[in-house]
Amino acid sequence: MTFLLGWLVALFGMLLLALTQSKQARLLLVSAPAGSYRRALRILGSFLLVASAFQSISAYGLGVGLVTFFSHACFAAWCVSLFLTWRRSLP
């Protein structure tokens, strides 16, 4: 359960970081968010990635926790990129 929770937190963090870029935000939302909103998304996305790292390290220890976090981050980035590609192919 902790593995899935860490991955979901990393997924939401990566999705929020993708929304800070104007091209991806226009693809997912109607328009690109304003500058202050993008800054808040960037801070919240970074916080979620750090929270995922702390969750992995506290659950599995330092060595395995870091490997688990990087696997969460890589898989979450892959899922966000697949979602953006799928969203781009829709009419």
Phi, psi and omega in degrees: 000322180292330178295316180293321179296316178297323178291320179295321178295317178294323179296314178294324176297315178294323178294320177294323177291328176291328180288346178283342178270136189294322182295314180289327179293320177293330179288320183271324180250181179286316180220169179288140181288161179290167184299316181291326178291321178294323177295318178295321177296319180295318180292316180293320177296318177295320178297320179293324177293321177293322178295322177295321178295314179296323179295318179293317181293321180289332181277324189241359184091175187291310185294304181287329179297318178293320177296319178296317179297315181293329174290322175299313183295317180293316180292324178293319178295322177296319179294320178294319179293323175294320178296319178294322178293317178296319180294326180292329183279348178286148180288000000 
